[in-house]
Amino acid sequence: MTVTVLAHEVAAAPVEVPTVTSANQKTLIASAAAAVAGDVEAALTLADHHPAGEVAVRLRERLREHVHTLAVPAERYADLLPEGREKDIAASTVRFARKVARDYGSNPAIALRLLAKSVAHLARNTDLLRQA
């Protein structure tokens, strides 16, 4: 099985990304979902307990950065899908995530939840692209 990982996708992933390296040290596979899991989980927890604090503000900014980073490969994944419902959902997920990242409203708890879920979906689709 050959897995192609684009260099800019790996370079864009945070440094603390769990990685799997082949025995010959030539293949590096980073999971986008694993890379953002901590931020997604923290955002969902903060949304329930302290959505307006300084930590939540910084986390919302980091989630917006994740959206910008992951939207390109997630969009590429959507483009590769055959016409149909799955393609429509994948493409609309990218559009919605970009919209949420630009304007997430005035409720900080809702903003954290929307950004977190958007990042999780984009990361999943990015990982699916890497497996394609």
Phi, psi and omega in degrees: 000132179251130177244126179258125177240120180288138185302319182292334178289317178291319181296329182281343181287146179300156184298328185277015181295130174297135182232156173240125181245135181291166181299327181271006175062021180259340184247125178240122181240120179246136178270119178295320180298319178293325182295326185255357185304319180296316179294320179297312180297316179298319181296317180294324178290313179297326180300326180277335190241322184205068188284350187250001183284174181299321179298318180295323178297313179295323179293320176300320178296318179295321178295321176298320177297319177300318179301312181298321180289317187273343184297322182296305179293327178294323177292321177299319177300314180299320180296330182281342182288149176291154179306135179154187184299317182299318178296317179299318180294315181298317180292319180290332175297318179294314180299316181295317180299317178296321178295315179298321181292329179282315186215104185254015176081187186258350180270111185296328179292315179295319179300314179299316181296313181297316179296316181298312181294322178297315179298318180299317180292318178297319179296318178299315180292327175296318177295323177295324176298317182295331180275345183290000000 
